[in-house]
Amino acid sequence: MSKFKKLNIKKFGDIQLTKLSIIAFVLLVLNLWEDAMSWVGQVHWGWFLGAMILFALRPIKKLLRK
C-alpha cells in the first residue's frame, strides 16, 4: 500500500492514464477470452514489433523536433 501512497496520480496526464487503462483492458481481454490469447501466441513477434515502431514514429518525431 505504501507504493500507492508514494505515487502521485496528479503527475500523470490524461493521456498517460488513458494508455494505462487501454493496457489493462487488453490484458483483461487476453485473460478472459482464450481465442484472443491463442491468436497472440500464434502471431509472429515481428508483427507486433512492426506495429510498435509504426505507432511510435510520430511521437518520436515530435519529441526530437523540440
mmCIF file of the N, C-alpha and C atoms, coordinates in Angstrom:
data_MODEL
# 
_entry.id   MODEL 
# 
loop_
_atom_site.group_PDB 
_atom_site.id 
_atom_site.type_symbol 
_atom_site.label_atom_id 
_atom_site.label_alt_id 
_atom_site.label_comp_id 
_atom_site.label_asym_id 
_atom_site.label_entity_id 
_atom_site.label_seq_id 
_atom_site.pdbx_PDB_ins_code 
_atom_site.Cartn_x 
_atom_site.Cartn_y 
_atom_site.Cartn_z 
_atom_site.occupancy 
_atom_site.B_iso_or_equiv 
_atom_site.pdbx_formal_charge 
_atom_site.auth_seq_id 
_atom_site.auth_comp_id 
_atom_site.auth_asym_id 
_atom_site.auth_atom_id 
_atom_site.pdbx_PDB_model_num 
ATOM 1   N N  . MET A 1 1  ? 0.815   -1.200  0.000   1.00 0.00 ? 1  MET A N  1 
ATOM 2   C CA . MET A 1 1  ? 0.000   0.000   0.000   1.00 0.00 ? 1  MET A CA 1 
ATOM 3   C C  . MET A 1 1  ? 0.859   1.265   0.000   1.00 0.00 ? 1  MET A C  1 
ATOM 4   N N  . SER A 1 2  ? 2.050   1.182   0.565   1.00 0.00 ? 2  SER A N  1 
ATOM 5   C CA . SER A 1 2  ? 2.891   2.368   0.646   1.00 0.00 ? 2  SER A CA 1 
ATOM 6   C C  . SER A 1 2  ? 3.354   2.824   -0.736  1.00 0.00 ? 2  SER A C  1 
ATOM 7   N N  . LYS A 1 3  ? 3.500   1.880   -1.688  1.00 0.00 ? 3  LYS A N  1 
ATOM 8   C CA . LYS A 1 3  ? 3.893   2.264   -3.037  1.00 0.00 ? 3  LYS A CA 1 
ATOM 9   C C  . LYS A 1 3  ? 2.809   3.112   -3.688  1.00 0.00 ? 3  LYS A C  1 
ATOM 10  N N  . PHE A 1 4  ? 1.545   2.780   -3.415  1.00 0.00 ? 4  PHE A N  1 
ATOM 11  C CA . PHE A 1 4  ? 0.452   3.540   -3.996  1.00 0.00 ? 4  PHE A CA 1 
ATOM 12  C C  . PHE A 1 4  ? 0.336   4.926   -3.372  1.00 0.00 ? 4  PHE A C  1 
ATOM 13  N N  . LYS A 1 5  ? 0.710   5.059   -2.128  1.00 0.00 ? 5  LYS A N  1 
ATOM 14  C CA . LYS A 1 5  ? 0.682   6.369   -1.487  1.00 0.00 ? 5  LYS A CA 1 
ATOM 15  C C  . LYS A 1 5  ? 1.769   7.271   -2.051  1.00 0.00 ? 5  LYS A C  1 
ATOM 16  N N  . LYS A 1 6  ? 2.921   6.682   -2.402  1.00 0.00 ? 6  LYS A N  1 
ATOM 17  C CA . LYS A 1 6  ? 4.009   7.465   -2.961  1.00 0.00 ? 6  LYS A CA 1 
ATOM 18  C C  . LYS A 1 6  ? 3.706   7.923   -4.381  1.00 0.00 ? 6  LYS A C  1 
ATOM 19  N N  . LEU A 1 7  ? 2.869   7.185   -5.090  1.00 0.00 ? 7  LEU A N  1 
ATOM 20  C CA . LEU A 1 7  ? 2.523   7.513   -6.468  1.00 0.00 ? 7  LEU A CA 1 
ATOM 21  C C  . LEU A 1 7  ? 1.554   8.682   -6.471  1.00 0.00 ? 7  LEU A C  1 
ATOM 22  N N  . ASN A 1 8  ? 1.992   9.795   -7.022  1.00 0.00 ? 8  ASN A N  1 
ATOM 23  C CA . ASN A 1 8  ? 1.147   10.984  -7.088  1.00 0.00 ? 8  ASN A CA 1 
ATOM 24  C C  . ASN A 1 8  ? 0.390   10.941  -8.403  1.00 0.00 ? 8  ASN A C  1 
ATOM 25  N N  . ILE A 1 9  ? -0.889  10.643  -8.343  1.00 0.00 ? 9  ILE A N  1 
ATOM 26  C CA . ILE A 1 9  ? -1.697  10.470  -9.555  1.00 0.00 ? 9  ILE A CA 1 
ATOM 27  C C  . ILE A 1 9  ? -1.867  11.790  -10.302 1.00 0.00 ? 9  ILE A C  1 
ATOM 28  N N  . LYS A 1 10 ? -1.668  12.911  -9.643  1.00 0.00 ? 10 LYS A N  1 
ATOM 29  C CA . LYS A 1 10 ? -1.819  14.202  -10.304 1.00 0.00 ? 10 LYS A CA 1 
ATOM 30  C C  . LYS A 1 10 ? -0.684  14.480  -11.286 1.00 0.00 ? 10 LYS A C  1 
ATOM 31  N N  . LYS A 1 11 ? 0.454   13.798  -11.120 1.00 0.00 ? 11 LYS A N  1 
ATOM 32  C CA . LYS A 1 11 ? 1.565   13.986  -12.034 1.00 0.00 ? 11 LYS A CA 1 
ATOM 33  C C  . LYS A 1 11 ? 1.280   13.389  -13.405 1.00 0.00 ? 11 LYS A C  1 
ATOM 34  N N  . PHE A 1 12 ? 0.429   12.381  -13.442 1.00 0.00 ? 12 PHE A N  1 
ATOM 35  C CA . PHE A 1 12 ? 0.082   11.758  -14.709 1.00 0.00 ? 12 PHE A CA 1 
ATOM 36  C C  . PHE A 1 12 ? -0.936  12.621  -15.439 1.00 0.00 ? 12 PHE A C  1 
ATOM 37  N N  . GLY A 1 13 ? -0.751  12.727  -16.735 1.00 0.00 ? 13 GLY A N  1 
ATOM 38  C CA . GLY A 1 13 ? -1.733  13.435  -17.540 1.00 0.00 ? 13 GLY A CA 1 
ATOM 39  C C  . GLY A 1 13 ? -2.844  12.492  -17.957 1.00 0.00 ? 13 GLY A C  1 
ATOM 40  N N  . ASP A 1 14 ? -3.851  13.053  -18.569 1.00 0.00 ? 14 ASP A N  1 
ATOM 41  C CA . ASP A 1 14 ? -4.965  12.248  -19.022 1.00 0.00 ? 14 ASP A CA 1 
ATOM 42  C C  . ASP A 1 14 ? -4.542  11.237  -20.078 1.00 0.00 ? 14 ASP A C  1 
ATOM 43  N N  . ILE A 1 15 ? -3.599  11.606  -20.906 1.00 0.00 ? 15 ILE A N  1 
ATOM 44  C CA . ILE A 1 15 ? -3.163  10.701  -21.968 1.00 0.00 ? 15 ILE A CA 1 
ATOM 45  C C  . ILE A 1 15 ? -2.474  9.479   -21.373 1.00 0.00 ? 15 ILE A C  1 
ATOM 46  N N  . GLN A 1 16 ? -1.623  9.681   -20.378 1.00 0.00 ? 16 GLN A N  1 
ATOM 47  C CA . GLN A 1 16 ? -0.934  8.562   -19.765 1.00 0.00 ? 16 GLN A CA 1 
ATOM 48  C C  . GLN A 1 16 ? -1.920  7.633   -19.058 1.00 0.00 ? 16 GLN A C  1 
ATOM 49  N N  . LEU A 1 17 ? -2.908  8.204   -18.400 1.00 0.00 ? 17 LEU A N  1 
ATOM 50  C CA . LEU A 1 17 ? -3.900  7.370   -17.734 1.00 0.00 ? 17 LEU A CA 1 
ATOM 51  C C  . LEU A 1 17 ? -4.748  6.610   -18.737 1.00 0.00 ? 17 LEU A C  1 
ATOM 52  N N  . THR A 1 18 ? -5.031  7.220   -19.880 1.00 0.00 ? 18 THR A N  1 
ATOM 53  C CA . THR A 1 18 ? -5.763  6.526   -20.930 1.00 0.00 ? 18 THR A CA 1 
ATOM 54  C C  . THR A 1 18 ? -4.945  5.356   -21.456 1.00 0.00 ? 18 THR A C  1 
ATOM 55  N N  . LYS A 1 19 ? -3.659  5.561   -21.652 1.00 0.00 ? 19 LYS A N  1 
ATOM 56  C CA . LYS A 1 19 ? -2.787  4.477   -22.115 1.00 0.00 ? 19 LYS A CA 1 
ATOM 57  C C  . LYS A 1 19 ? -2.770  3.328   -21.117 1.00 0.00 ? 19 LYS A C  1 
ATOM 58  N N  . LEU A 1 20 ? -2.655  3.646   -19.845 1.00 0.00 ? 20 LEU A N  1 
ATOM 59  C CA . LEU A 1 20 ? -2.643  2.598   -18.823 1.00 0.00 ? 20 LEU A CA 1 
ATOM 60  C C  . LEU A 1 20 ? -3.956  1.836   -18.781 1.00 0.00 ? 20 LEU A C  1 
ATOM 61  N N  . SER A 1 21 ? -5.072  2.539   -18.969 1.00 0.00 ? 21 SER A N  1 
ATOM 62  C CA . SER A 1 21 ? -6.361  1.850   -18.953 1.00 0.00 ? 21 SER A CA 1 
ATOM 63  C C  . SER A 1 21 ? -6.512  0.946   -20.176 1.00 0.00 ? 21 SER A C  1 
ATOM 64  N N  . ILE A 1 22 ? -5.971  1.348   -21.321 1.00 0.00 ? 22 ILE A N  1 
ATOM 65  C CA . ILE A 1 22 ? -6.028  0.506   -22.511 1.00 0.00 ? 22 ILE A CA 1 
ATOM 66  C C  . ILE A 1 22 ? -5.170  -0.743  -22.317 1.00 0.00 ? 22 ILE A C  1 
ATOM 67  N N  . ILE A 1 23 ? -4.005  -0.585  -21.734 1.00 0.00 ? 23 ILE A N  1 
ATOM 68  C CA . ILE A 1 23 ? -3.152  -1.742  -21.452 1.00 0.00 ? 23 ILE A CA 1 
ATOM 69  C C  . ILE A 1 23 ? -3.861  -2.706  -20.517 1.00 0.00 ? 23 ILE A C  1 
ATOM 70  N N  . ALA A 1 24 ? -4.496  -2.180  -19.482 1.00 0.00 ? 24 ALA A N  1 
ATOM 71  C CA . ALA A 1 24 ? -5.222  -3.032  -18.539 1.00 0.00 ? 24 ALA A CA 1 
ATOM 72  C C  . ALA A 1 24 ? -6.387  -3.741  -19.224 1.00 0.00 ? 24 ALA A C  1 
ATOM 73  N N  . PHE A 1 25 ? -7.087  -3.046  -20.118 1.00 0.00 ? 25 PHE A N  1 
ATOM 74  C CA . PHE A 1 25 ? -8.207  -3.648  -20.838 1.00 0.00 ? 25 PHE A CA 1 
ATOM 75  C C  . PHE A 1 25 ? -7.731  -4.776  -21.752 1.00 0.00 ? 25 PHE A C  1 
ATOM 76  N N  . VAL A 1 26 ? -6.621  -4.559  -22.446 1.00 0.00 ? 26 VAL A N  1 
ATOM 77  C CA . VAL A 1 26 ? -6.085  -5.595  -23.331 1.00 0.00 ? 26 VAL A CA 1 
ATOM 78  C C  . VAL A 1 26 ? -5.683  -6.826  -22.521 1.00 0.00 ? 26 VAL A C  1 
ATOM 79  N N  . LEU A 1 27 ? -5.044  -6.629  -21.386 1.00 0.00 ? 27 LEU A N  1 
ATOM 80  C CA . LEU A 1 27 ? -4.678  -7.762  -20.539 1.00 0.00 ? 27 LEU A CA 1 
ATOM 81  C C  . LEU A 1 27 ? -5.909  -8.488  -20.018 1.00 0.00 ? 27 LEU A C  1 
ATOM 82  N N  . LEU A 1 28 ? -6.959  -7.752  -19.710 1.00 0.00 ? 28 LEU A N  1 
ATOM 83  C CA . LEU A 1 28 ? -8.207  -8.363  -19.265 1.00 0.00 ? 28 LEU A CA 1 
ATOM 84  C C  . LEU A 1 28 ? -8.819  -9.217  -20.375 1.00 0.00 ? 28 LEU A C  1 
ATOM 85  N N  . VAL A 1 29 ? -8.854  -8.685  -21.588 1.00 0.00 ? 29 VAL A N  1 
ATOM 86  C CA . VAL A 1 29 ? -9.413  -9.436  -22.719 1.00 0.00 ? 29 VAL A CA 1 
ATOM 87  C C  . VAL A 1 29 ? -8.599  -10.696 -22.970 1.00 0.00 ? 29 VAL A C  1 
ATOM 88  N N  . LEU A 1 30 ? -7.281  -10.575 -22.898 1.00 0.00 ? 30 LEU A N  1 
ATOM 89  C CA . LEU A 1 30 ? -6.435  -11.745 -23.133 1.00 0.00 ? 30 LEU A CA 1 
ATOM 90  C C  . LEU A 1 30 ? -6.636  -12.813 -22.064 1.00 0.00 ? 30 LEU A C  1 
ATOM 91  N N  . ASN A 1 31 ? -6.913  -12.401 -20.849 1.00 0.00 ? 31 ASN A N  1 
ATOM 92  C CA . ASN A 1 31 ? -7.136  -13.375 -19.783 1.00 0.00 ? 31 ASN A CA 1 
ATOM 93  C C  . ASN A 1 31 ? -8.517  -14.018 -19.864 1.00 0.00 ? 31 ASN A C  1 
ATOM 94  N N  . LEU A 1 32 ? -9.508  -13.268 -20.283 1.00 0.00 ? 32 LEU A N  1 
ATOM 95  C CA . LEU A 1 32 ? -10.873 -13.782 -20.285 1.00 0.00 ? 32 LEU A CA 1 
ATOM 96  C C  . LEU A 1 32 ? -11.255 -14.506 -21.568 1.00 0.00 ? 32 LEU A C  1 
ATOM 97  N N  . TRP A 1 33 ? -10.619 -14.181 -22.674 1.00 0.00 ? 33 TRP A N  1 
ATOM 98  C CA . TRP A 1 33 ? -11.003 -14.727 -23.969 1.00 0.00 ? 33 TRP A CA 1 
ATOM 99  C C  . TRP A 1 33 ? -9.856  -15.590 -24.492 1.00 0.00 ? 33 TRP A C  1 
ATOM 100 N N  . GLU A 1 34 ? -10.053 -16.905 -24.444 1.00 0.00 ? 34 GLU A N  1 
ATOM 101 C CA . GLU A 1 34 ? -8.987  -17.836 -24.794 1.00 0.00 ? 34 GLU A CA 1 
ATOM 102 C C  . GLU A 1 34 ? -8.597  -17.746 -26.265 1.00 0.00 ? 34 GLU A C  1 
ATOM 103 N N  . ASP A 1 35 ? -9.544  -17.449 -27.151 1.00 0.00 ? 35 ASP A N  1 
ATOM 104 C CA . ASP A 1 35 ? -9.227  -17.340 -28.574 1.00 0.00 ? 35 ASP A CA 1 
ATOM 105 C C  . ASP A 1 35 ? -8.268  -16.181 -28.843 1.00 0.00 ? 35 ASP A C  1 
ATOM 106 N N  . ALA A 1 36 ? -8.446  -15.083 -28.136 1.00 0.00 ? 36 ALA A N  1 
ATOM 107 C CA . ALA A 1 36 ? -7.548  -13.939 -28.314 1.00 0.00 ? 36 ALA A CA 1 
ATOM 108 C C  . ALA A 1 36 ? -6.142  -14.291 -27.849 1.00 0.00 ? 36 ALA A C  1 
ATOM 109 N N  . MET A 1 37 ? -6.047  -15.018 -26.750 1.00 0.00 ? 37 MET A N  1 
ATOM 110 C CA . MET A 1 37 ? -4.739  -15.412 -26.243 1.00 0.00 ? 37 MET A CA 1 
ATOM 111 C C  . MET A 1 37 ? -4.046  -16.374 -27.195 1.00 0.00 ? 37 MET A C  1 
ATOM 112 N N  . SER A 1 38 ? -4.803  -17.300 -27.772 1.00 0.00 ? 38 SER A N  1 
ATOM 113 C CA . SER A 1 38 ? -4.184  -18.238 -28.709 1.00 0.00 ? 38 SER A CA 1 
ATOM 114 C C  . SER A 1 38 ? -3.762  -17.508 -29.988 1.00 0.00 ? 38 SER A C  1 
ATOM 115 N N  . TRP A 1 39 ? -4.519  -16.496 -30.411 1.00 0.00 ? 39 TRP A N  1 
ATOM 116 C CA . TRP A 1 39 ? -4.142  -15.715 -31.593 1.00 0.00 ? 39 TRP A CA 1 
ATOM 117 C C  . TRP A 1 39 ? -2.834  -14.964 -31.343 1.00 0.00 ? 39 TRP A C  1 
ATOM 118 N N  . VAL A 1 40 ? -2.719  -14.368 -30.176 1.00 0.00 ? 40 VAL A N  1 
ATOM 119 C CA . VAL A 1 40 ? -1.499  -13.634 -29.831 1.00 0.00 ? 40 VAL A CA 1 
ATOM 120 C C  . VAL A 1 40 ? -0.308  -14.589 -29.806 1.00 0.00 ? 40 VAL A C  1 
ATOM 121 N N  . GLY A 1 41 ? -0.522  -15.790 -29.337 1.00 0.00 ? 41 GLY A N  1 
ATOM 122 C CA . GLY A 1 41 ? 0.553   -16.766 -29.286 1.00 0.00 ? 41 GLY A CA 1 
ATOM 123 C C  . GLY A 1 41 ? 0.967   -17.282 -30.656 1.00 0.00 ? 41 GLY A C  1 
ATOM 124 N N  . GLN A 1 42 ? 0.044   -17.244 -31.615 1.00 0.00 ? 42 GLN A N  1 
ATOM 125 C CA . GLN A 1 42 ? 0.332   -17.773 -32.944 1.00 0.00 ? 42 GLN A CA 1 
ATOM 126 C C  . GLN A 1 42 ? 0.947   -16.741 -33.880 1.00 0.00 ? 42 GLN A C  1 
ATOM 127 N N  . VAL A 1 43 ? 0.735   -15.467 -33.618 1.00 0.00 ? 43 VAL A N  1 
ATOM 128 C CA . VAL A 1 43 ? 1.249   -14.417 -34.491 1.00 0.00 ? 43 VAL A CA 1 
ATOM 129 C C  . VAL A 1 43 ? 2.742   -14.245 -34.236 1.00 0.00 ? 43 VAL A C  1 
ATOM 130 N N  . HIS A 1 44 ? 3.496   -14.092 -35.296 1.00 0.00 ? 44 HIS A N  1 
ATOM 131 C CA . HIS A 1 44 ? 4.948   -13.901 -35.175 1.00 0.00 ? 44 HIS A CA 1 
ATOM 132 C C  . HIS A 1 44 ? 5.219   -12.583 -34.452 1.00 0.00 ? 44 HIS A C  1 
ATOM 133 N N  . TRP A 1 45 ? 6.221   -12.574 -33.586 1.00 0.00 ? 45 TRP A N  1 
ATOM 134 C CA . TRP A 1 45 ? 6.517   -11.395 -32.771 1.00 0.00 ? 45 TRP A CA 1 
ATOM 135 C C  . TRP A 1 45 ? 6.926   -10.194 -33.617 1.00 0.00 ? 45 TRP A C  1 
ATOM 136 N N  . GLY A 1 46 ? 7.395   -10.411 -34.810 1.00 0.00 ? 46 GLY A N  1 
ATOM 137 C CA . GLY A 1 46 ? 7.806   -9.315  -35.676 1.00 0.00 ? 46 GLY A CA 1 
ATOM 138 C C  . GLY A 1 46 ? 6.656   -8.398  -36.066 1.00 0.00 ? 46 GLY A C  1 
ATOM 139 N N  . TRP A 1 47 ? 5.458   -8.954  -36.184 1.00 0.00 ? 47 TRP A N  1 
ATOM 140 C CA . TRP A 1 47 ? 4.291   -8.117  -36.498 1.00 0.00 ? 47 TRP A CA 1 
ATOM 141 C C  . TRP A 1 47 ? 4.013   -7.113  -35.382 1.00 0.00 ? 47 TRP A C  1 
ATOM 142 N N  . PHE A 1 48 ? 4.134   -7.562  -34.142 1.00 0.00 ? 48 PHE A N  1 
ATOM 143 C CA . PHE A 1 48 ? 3.916   -6.661  -33.008 1.00 0.00 ? 48 PHE A CA 1 
ATOM 144 C C  . PHE A 1 48 ? 5.027   -5.615  -32.919 1.00 0.00 ? 48 PHE A C  1 
ATOM 145 N N  . LEU A 1 49 ? 6.252   -6.018  -33.225 1.00 0.00 ? 49 LEU A N  1 
ATOM 146 C CA . LEU A 1 49 ? 7.366   -5.075  -33.241 1.00 0.00 ? 49 LEU A CA 1 
ATOM 147 C C  . LEU A 1 49 ? 7.162   -4.026  -34.331 1.00 0.00 ? 49 LEU A C  1 
ATOM 148 N N  . GLY A 1 50 ? 6.732   -4.469  -35.506 1.00 0.00 ? 50 GLY A N  1 
ATOM 149 C CA . GLY A 1 50 ? 6.456   -3.530  -36.596 1.00 0.00 ? 50 GLY A CA 1 
ATOM 150 C C  . GLY A 1 50 ? 5.348   -2.551  -36.253 1.00 0.00 ? 50 GLY A C  1 
ATOM 151 N N  . ALA A 1 51 ? 4.292   -3.048  -35.621 1.00 0.00 ? 51 ALA A N  1 
ATOM 152 C CA . ALA A 1 51 ? 3.191   -2.173  -35.212 1.00 0.00 ? 51 ALA A CA 1 
ATOM 153 C C  . ALA A 1 51 ? 3.664   -1.165  -34.169 1.00 0.00 ? 51 ALA A C  1 
ATOM 154 N N  . MET A 1 52 ? 4.497   -1.609  -33.238 1.00 0.00 ? 52 MET A N  1 
ATOM 155 C CA . MET A 1 52 ? 5.013   -0.704  -32.215 1.00 0.00 ? 52 MET A CA 1 
ATOM 156 C C  . MET A 1 52 ? 5.841   0.411   -32.842 1.00 0.00 ? 52 MET A C  1 
ATOM 157 N N  . ILE A 1 53 ? 6.706   0.049   -33.775 1.00 0.00 ? 53 ILE A N  1 
ATOM 158 C CA . ILE A 1 53 ? 7.536   1.054   -34.442 1.00 0.00 ? 53 ILE A CA 1 
ATOM 159 C C  . ILE A 1 53 ? 6.678   2.015   -35.244 1.00 0.00 ? 53 ILE A C  1 
ATOM 160 N N  . LEU A 1 54 ? 5.695   1.481   -35.955 1.00 0.00 ? 54 LEU A N  1 
ATOM 161 C CA . LEU A 1 54 ? 4.800   2.317   -36.759 1.00 0.00 ? 54 LEU A CA 1 
ATOM 162 C C  . LEU A 1 54 ? 4.035   3.319   -35.898 1.00 0.00 ? 54 LEU A C  1 
ATOM 163 N N  . PHE A 1 55 ? 3.518   2.846   -34.775 1.00 0.00 ? 55 PHE A N  1 
ATOM 164 C CA . PHE A 1 55 ? 2.741   3.727   -33.895 1.00 0.00 ? 55 PHE A CA 1 
ATOM 165 C C  . PHE A 1 55 ? 3.622   4.722   -33.142 1.00 0.00 ? 55 PHE A C  1 
ATOM 166 N N  . ALA A 1 56 ? 4.897   4.407   -32.973 1.00 0.00 ? 56 ALA A N  1 
ATOM 167 C CA . ALA A 1 56 ? 5.789   5.280   -32.209 1.00 0.00 ? 56 ALA A CA 1 
ATOM 168 C C  . ALA A 1 56 ? 6.492   6.319   -33.072 1.00 0.00 ? 56 ALA A C  1 
ATOM 169 N N  . LEU A 1 57 ? 6.414   6.208   -34.386 1.00 0.00 ? 57 LEU A N  1 
ATOM 170 C CA . LEU A 1 57 ? 7.145   7.132   -35.253 1.00 0.00 ? 57 LEU A CA 1 
ATOM 171 C C  . LEU A 1 57 ? 6.755   8.589   -35.043 1.00 0.00 ? 57 LEU A C  1 
ATOM 172 N N  . ARG A 1 58 ? 5.486   8.873   -35.060 1.00 0.00 ? 58 ARG A N  1 
ATOM 173 C CA . ARG A 1 58 ? 5.036   10.266  -34.950 1.00 0.00 ? 58 ARG A CA 1 
ATOM 174 C C  . ARG A 1 58 ? 5.400   10.900  -33.601 1.00 0.00 ? 58 ARG A C  1 
ATOM 175 N N  . PRO A 1 59 ? 5.126   10.214  -32.478 1.00 0.00 ? 59 PRO A N  1 
ATOM 176 C CA . PRO A 1 59 ? 5.533   10.830  -31.205 1.00 0.00 ? 59 PRO A CA 1 
ATOM 177 C C  . PRO A 1 59 ? 7.041   11.036  -31.085 1.00 0.00 ? 59 PRO A C  1 
ATOM 178 N N  . ILE A 1 60 ? 7.830   10.112  -31.618 1.00 0.00 ? 60 ILE A N  1 
ATOM 179 C CA . ILE A 1 60 ? 9.279   10.261  -31.537 1.00 0.00 ? 60 ILE A CA 1 
ATOM 180 C C  . ILE A 1 60 ? 9.740   11.431  -32.413 1.00 0.00 ? 60 ILE A C  1 
ATOM 181 N N  . LYS A 1 61 ? 9.120   11.590  -33.586 1.00 0.00 ? 61 LYS A N  1 
ATOM 182 C CA . LYS A 1 61 ? 9.465   12.730  -34.433 1.00 0.00 ? 61 LYS A CA 1 
ATOM 183 C C  . LYS A 1 61 ? 9.178   14.053  -33.718 1.00 0.00 ? 61 LYS A C  1 
ATOM 184 N N  . LYS A 1 62 ? 8.022   14.135  -33.063 1.00 0.00 ? 62 LYS A N  1 
ATOM 185 C CA . LYS A 1 62 ? 7.671   15.352  -32.326 1.00 0.00 ? 62 LYS A CA 1 
ATOM 186 C C  . LYS A 1 62 ? 8.630   15.590  -31.173 1.00 0.00 ? 62 LYS A C  1 
ATOM 187 N N  . LEU A 1 63 ? 9.041   14.542  -30.514 1.00 0.00 ? 63 LEU A N  1 
ATOM 188 C CA . LEU A 1 63 ? 9.968   14.661  -29.381 1.00 0.00 ? 63 LEU A CA 1 
ATOM 189 C C  . LEU A 1 63 ? 11.325  15.178  -29.859 1.00 0.00 ? 63 LEU A C  1 
ATOM 190 N N  . LEU A 1 64 ? 11.797  14.686  -30.986 1.00 0.00 ? 64 LEU A N  1 
ATOM 191 C CA . LEU A 1 64 ? 13.109  15.080  -31.467 1.00 0.00 ? 64 LEU A CA 1 
ATOM 192 C C  . LEU A 1 64 ? 13.121  16.493  -32.060 1.00 0.00 ? 64 LEU A C  1 
ATOM 193 N N  . ARG A 1 65 ? 11.991  16.988  -32.512 1.00 0.00 ? 65 ARG A N  1 
ATOM 194 C CA . ARG A 1 65 ? 11.910  18.348  -33.059 1.00 0.00 ? 65 ARG A CA 1 
ATOM 195 C C  . ARG A 1 65 ? 12.065  19.411  -31.989 1.00 0.00 ? 65 ARG A C  1 
ATOM 196 N N  . LYS A 1 66 ? 11.684  19.107  -30.771 1.00 0.00 ? 66 LYS A N  1 
ATOM 197 C CA . LYS A 1 66 ? 11.712  20.115  -29.693 1.00 0.00 ? 66 LYS A CA 1 
ATOM 198 C C  . LYS A 1 66 ? 13.082  20.394  -29.249 1.00 0.00 ? 66 LYS A C  1 
# 
